[in-house]
Amino acid sequence: MKGTPSFGTAALVTFVTIVVWALAETQTLRTELVTASVSFAPGSPDLLVRVAPNENWPGSVELELSGPAGSIDRLRERLASGIALTANREISVSTGRQTIDLRDTIRRNEAFSDAGVAIVRSSPERVAIEMERVEVIRRPVALEAAGAQLRGTPTITPAEVEVRVAAQAASLIPEFVIARPPADRIASLTPGVATTIEDVPVEVPGVRPWGLSIAPARVAVTMELRTATDSIVFPALPVRVLLPSDAVGKWAVEIAEADRFLRDVRVTGPAATINQWRQREFEPVALITLRGPDLETGGGTTRAALIQMPASFTATIEDADIAYTTRRLLDVVPAMPAVERNEDPPPAENETTPPPTTDPGTDPSTDPGTNPGTGEGGPQTDTPDDGRPDDGTPAPEALQDAPDTPAPAPPTPDPPA
């Protein structure tokens, strides 16, 4: 029918109307409350920023926004991830405490730079912050393994770390930091085998100052556990004396009665060896060592030491001071051996010396090989047979000190017939 609009025309008019309405709605000014979290960033590794202590800061701000509805909707999406206020950008750099106006500071954030939305007010309106320079300190790392018996010196890699802290708190950092392996990881180590534990956390003992950070935060520790240890107490160990070789047999040493034993000596070491000692297979020896000057003084006090004990053992001795006296022994000079006499023993008393026998038919006076009066062969000498050498030197001392030999008795005459 003529004059009646078609269905297509009606649909087009409806679509245009909706678009115009939608555009008009986005441009409609409105006011809306939006809540966003707020954080403070230093903006530089050399700075630290934080909310001042004791400040009642909720961590977020409520903003009253005014602007086109579309712009507010887009801004709300941006603020969902929070607002970061950074030093030297939204916040002026000034060490110490300062109070900032949140509305003005947030307005400088990049989220609002082209939003076309105004901040009518904020709640809270202000917040106090602190800003401080960072100080970097190098500290060695020490191992803390409570209750673990270690053999040798553990190795920590790296041996030093950097400690970053607010300059005002730098004096609180001790001279070393601690690497503390977990107790369960230490318990799993095999005694006597060097083992490396990775990723051991490093910490500053006793304090947690503002801005503290450690780089690297974890280290590797190589350590070796001692074998299982045990202790034994020896009620009494006899004290022995060690003398120089040239003093043996020349000096007598006497230890005071009360010091002849070391009492209640506690020895700690590998359990296997301690068990052998407990079964009295062997035991350490207590010893004092005296040298020449010690002997000459006549006595004194010295400390006893334990020998025959491995270096891995430790001994606890309550009283190791030993009192002693010394005495020089008399020198013994061996007697000089006697010189043998070349003479016959003297005849006994009332014994007649028989005349020398000669070979029948031989005249001693005419035999050139016979000494007159002796009947013995050989050349004649003028040296009397009195025990002196043929060269006329005096007889030896041992001989001089010998008792006199009695002269032979005269022969007894025959009785008359």
C-alpha positions in Angstrom: 0.0 0.0 0.0 1.2 3.5 -1.0 2.5 5.7 1.8 3.3 2.9 4.2 7.1 2.6 5.2 8.7 -0.6 4.3 10.2 -3.0 6.9 13.8 -2.2 5.8 13.4 1.4 6.4 12.0 0.9 9.9 15.0 -1.3 10.8 17.5 1.2 9.6 15.9 4.0 11.6 15.9 1.8 14.7 19.7 1.0 14.3 20.6 4.7 13.8 18.6 5.7 16.9 20.4 3.1 19.0 23.9 4.3 17.8 23.0 7.9 18.5 21.8 7.0 22.0 24.9 4.9 22.7 27.2 7.7 21.6 25.3 10.2 23.7 25.5 7.9 26.7 29.3 7.6 26.5 29.7 11.3 26.4 27.4 11.9 29.3 29.3 13.2 32.3 29.0 11.3 35.5 30.7 10.9 38.9 31.8 7.5 40.2 33.8 6.0 43.2 36.6 3.7 42.2 39.0 1.8 44.7 42.5 0.9 43.7 45.5 -0.5 45.5 48.6 1.9 45.7 52.2 0.9 46.0 55.4 2.9 46.3 58.5 2.1 44.2 62.1 3.5 44.4 62.6 3.7 40.7 66.3 3.2 41.1 68.5 0.4 42.7 70.2 3.1 44.8 66.9 4.2 46.6 64.5 2.7 49.1 60.9 4.0 49.6 58.3 2.8 52.1 55.3 4.0 54.0 56.5 5.5 57.2 56.3 3.2 60.3 53.2 3.6 62.5 51.3 5.1 59.6 47.8 3.9 59.4 48.0 3.0 55.7 45.3 0.7 54.3 47.3 -0.1 51.1 44.6 1.2 48.9 42.8 4.5 48.0 39.2 5.4 47.2 39.0 7.9 44.3 36.0 9.9 43.3 36.2 10.3 39.5 34.3 12.7 37.3 34.2 12.5 33.5 32.5 10.9 30.6 31.1 7.6 31.4 33.1 5.8 28.7 36.4 7.3 30.0 35.6 6.3 33.5 34.9 2.7 32.4 38.2 2.5 30.5 40.1 4.0 33.5 38.5 1.5 35.9 40.0 -1.3 33.8 43.4 0.2 34.0 43.3 0.7 37.7 42.3 -3.0 38.3 46.1 -3.8 38.4 46.8 -1.1 41.0 48.7 2.2 41.0 52.5 2.4 41.4 53.8 5.7 42.6 57.5 5.9 41.7 60.3 8.1 43.1 61.6 10.6 40.6 58.4 10.3 38.6 55.3 10.8 40.6 57.3 11.4 43.9 60.1 13.9 44.2 63.4 12.4 45.5 64.2 13.6 49.0 65.7 11.3 51.6 64.0 11.1 55.0 60.3 11.4 55.8 57.9 13.3 53.7 54.1 13.6 53.4 52.5 13.4 50.0 49.1 14.5 48.7 47.6 11.4 47.2 45.2 13.1 44.8 47.9 15.3 43.2 50.4 12.5 43.2 48.0 9.9 41.6 47.0 12.5 39.0 50.6 12.5 37.7 50.4 8.7 37.1 50.5 7.6 33.5 47.1 5.9 33.9 45.5 9.3 34.1 47.6 11.1 31.6 45.1 10.7 28.7 42.1 9.3 30.5 40.0 12.5 30.3 38.8 11.9 33.9 39.3 14.2 36.9 40.0 13.1 40.4 37.6 15.0 42.7 39.0 13.6 45.9 40.8 10.7 47.4 40.5 8.9 50.7 42.8 8.9 52.5 44.0 12.3 51.4 47.6 12.1 52.5 50.2 9.5 53.5 53.7 9.8 55.0 56.6 8.0 53.4 60.3 7.5 54.0 63.0 7.5 51.4 66.6 6.4 51.9 69.8 5.8 49.9 71.1 2.2 49.7 74.4 1.1 51.0 76.2 -2.0 49.7 78.4 -4.0 52.1 80.4 -7.2 51.3 80.4 -9.8 54.0 82.0 -13.3 54.3 79.7 -16.3 54.7 80.0 -18.5 57.8 78.5 -22.0 58.2 76.1 -22.7 61.0 75.5 -26.5 61.4 74.2 -26.9 64.9 75.0 -30.3 66.4 77.1 -31.5 63.5 80.6 -32.7 64.2 82.6 -31.6 61.2 86.0 -32.8 59.9 88.2 -30.1 58.5 87.1 -26.7 57.3 83.9 -26.5 55.2 84.0 -24.8 51.8 81.3 -22.2 50.9 80.8 -21.0 47.3 80.8 -18.1 46.9 82.7 -17.2 50.1 81.4 -13.6 50.1 78.1 -12.0 49.3 76.7 -8.4 48.9 74.4 -7.1 51.5 72.2 -4.2 50.5 70.6 -2.2 53.3 69.3 1.3 54.0 72.3 3.6 54.8 70.8 4.4 58.2 70.8 0.7 59.2 74.3 -0.2 57.8 75.8 -0.2 61.3 73.5 -3.0 62.3 75.0 -5.5 59.9 77.4 -7.9 61.7 80.9 -8.9 60.4 79.6 -12.1 58.7 76.4 -13.6 57.4 75.2 -17.1 58.0 74.6 -20.1 55.7 72.4 -22.6 57.6 71.8 -25.9 55.8 68.5 -27.6 56.7 68.9 -30.2 59.6 67.4 -33.0 57.5 69.9 -32.5 54.7 72.8 -32.6 57.3 71.4 -35.8 58.8 71.4 -37.4 55.4 75.1 -37.0 54.9 77.5 -40.0 55.1 80.2 -39.5 57.8 83.7 -39.4 56.4 82.6 -38.4 52.9 82.9 -34.7 51.7 79.5 -33.7 50.3 78.2 -30.5 48.7 74.8 -29.2 49.6 73.3 -26.8 47.0 71.0 -23.8 47.5 71.7 -23.1 51.1 69.9 -19.9 52.1 72.0 -17.0 53.4 70.8 -14.7 56.2 72.0 -11.9 58.4 71.9 -13.2 62.0 69.9 -11.3 64.6 68.6 -8.3 62.6 66.2 -7.6 59.8 66.8 -3.9 58.9 64.9 -2.0 56.3 65.7 -2.7 52.7 67.8 -5.8 53.5 68.7 -8.0 50.5 71.5 -10.4 49.9 73.1 -11.3 46.5 73.4 -14.1 45.8 70.8 -15.2 48.3 71.9 -18.9 48.2 75.3 -20.6 48.3 76.8 -24.1 48.0 78.3 -25.7 51.1 80.8 -28.6 50.9 81.3 -30.3 54.3 82.4 -33.6 55.8 80.9 -35.1 58.9 83.2 -36.8 61.4 82.6 -40.5 62.1 80.4 -41.3 65.0 82.0 -40.2 68.3 82.0 -41.5 71.8 83.7 -40.8 75.1 85.5 -42.8 77.8 86.8 -41.8 81.2 90.1 -43.4 82.5 90.0 -43.3 86.3 93.8 -43.4 86.6 96.6 -43.3 83.9 100.1 -43.9 85.2 102.6 -41.1 84.5 105.8 -42.1 82.8 109.0 -40.2 82.4 111.0 -39.6 79.1 114.7 -38.7 79.5 117.3 -37.9 76.9 119.4 -40.9 75.9 122.6 -39.5 77.4 120.8 -39.1 80.8 119.6 -42.6 81.1 121.5 -44.4 84.0 122.9 -41.1 85.2 119.8 -39.5 86.7 117.0 -40.8 89.0 113.6 -39.1 88.7 110.9 -39.4 91.3 107.3 -38.3 90.8 105.4 -36.9 93.7 103.2 -39.5 95.3 100.0 -37.5 94.6 100.9 -37.0 90.9 101.9 -40.6 89.9 98.5 -41.0 88.1 96.3 -38.7 85.9 92.8 -38.9 87.4 89.5 -39.0 85.6 90.8 -38.4 82.1 88.0 -38.0 79.6 88.8 -38.9 75.9 86.4 -38.3 73.0 86.9 -39.6 69.5 85.7 -42.1 66.9 83.4 -44.6 68.5 85.2 -47.7 67.1 88.5 -46.8 68.8 86.7 -45.7 72.0 85.1 -49.2 72.0 88.6 -50.8 71.8 89.8 -48.7 74.7 86.7 -49.7 76.6 87.6 -53.3 76.1 91.1 -52.5 77.4 92.8 -53.5 74.1 95.0 -50.5 74.5 94.9 -47.1 76.2 96.7 -43.8 75.9 99.9 -43.1 77.8 100.5 -40.2 80.2 104.1 -38.8 79.8 106.3 -36.0 81.1 109.4 -35.1 79.1 112.5 -33.9 81.0 115.6 -32.5 79.4 119.0 -31.6 80.6 118.2 -28.2 82.2 115.1 -29.8 83.9 117.3 -32.5 85.5 120.0 -30.0 86.8 117.4 -28.0 88.8 116.8 -30.9 91.1 113.0 -30.9 90.6 110.0 -28.8 89.6 106.6 -29.1 88.0 105.7 -29.8 84.4 102.5 -30.8 82.5 101.8 -34.3 81.4 100.6 -35.0 77.9 98.9 -38.0 76.4 100.6 -40.0 73.6 99.5 -42.9 71.5 96.3 -40.9 70.8 95.2 -39.9 67.2 95.0 -36.3 66.4 91.2 -36.6 65.9 90.8 -37.3 69.6 90.3 -34.7 72.3 91.2 -35.2 76.0 90.0 -33.4 79.0 92.4 -33.5 82.0 91.4 -31.6 85.1 94.9 -31.5 86.6 97.9 -32.3 84.3 100.6 -30.6 86.5 103.1 -33.2 87.7 105.7 -32.5 90.5 109.0 -34.3 90.4 112.5 -34.4 91.9 115.8 -35.4 90.3 119.0 -36.9 91.7 122.3 -37.5 89.9 123.5 -41.1 90.3 127.2 -41.8 91.3 129.5 -42.4 88.3 130.8 -45.9 88.2 134.4 -46.2 86.7 135.4 -49.7 85.7 138.7 -51.0 87.1 141.7 -51.3 84.8 142.5 -54.9 84.1 145.6 -56.2 85.9 148.8 -56.9 84.0 149.9 -60.5 84.1 153.3 -61.1 85.8 155.9 -63.2 84.0 157.3 -65.0 87.0 156.6 -68.1 88.9 154.6 -68.0 92.1 156.8 -67.8 95.2 157.4 -71.1 97.0 155.4 -71.8 100.0 156.8 -71.4 103.5 159.2 -74.2 104.6 159.4 -75.4 101.0 162.8 -75.9 99.5 163.3 -74.7 96.0 164.6 -77.6 93.9 167.7 -76.9 91.8 167.1 -76.5 88.1 167.2 -79.7 86.1 169.5 -80.0 83.1 169.9 -82.5 80.4 172.4 -85.1 81.5 175.7 -84.6 79.9 175.0 -81.0 79.2 177.1 -78.4 80.9 175.1 -75.2 81.4 178.3 -73.1 81.6 179.5 -74.3 78.2 176.1 -74.5 76.3 175.9 -71.3 74.3 172.1 -71.6 74.2 171.6 -71.8 77.9 171.5 -68.9 80.4 173.7 -69.5 83.4 171.9 -70.2 86.6 168.6 -70.9 84.9 169.2 -73.7 82.5 166.6 -72.1 80.1 167.4 -71.4 76.5 167.3 -68.1 74.8 169.5 -64.9 74.9 170.4 -63.5 78.2 168.7 -60.3 79.4 169.6 -57.9 82.1 166.0 -57.0 82.9 165.0 -58.4 86.3 161.8 -60.4 86.2 159.9 -58.0 88.4 156.9 -57.3 86.3 158.3 -54.2 84.5 158.4 -53.9 80.8 161.7 -54.4 79.1 162.0 -50.7 78.2 162.3 -49.8 81.9 159.0 -47.9 82.2 157.2 -48.0 85.5 154.6 -50.7 86.1 150.9 -49.8 85.4 148.8 -48.1 88.2 146.6 -51.2 88.6 149.8 -53.0 89.2 151.1 -50.4 91.6 148.0 -50.5 93.6 148.1 -54.3 94.0 149.3 -55.7 97.4 153.0 -56.4 97.8 154.2 -59.9 97.0 156.0 -61.7 99.9 159.7 -62.5 99.3 160.5 -66.2 99.0 161.5 -67.9 102.3 165.2 -69.0 102.7 165.8 -72.7 102.2 165.8 -74.8 105.4 169.2 -76.5 106.2 169.3 -80.2 106.4 169.5 -81.6 110.0 172.9 -83.0 111.1 173.3 -86.7 110.7 
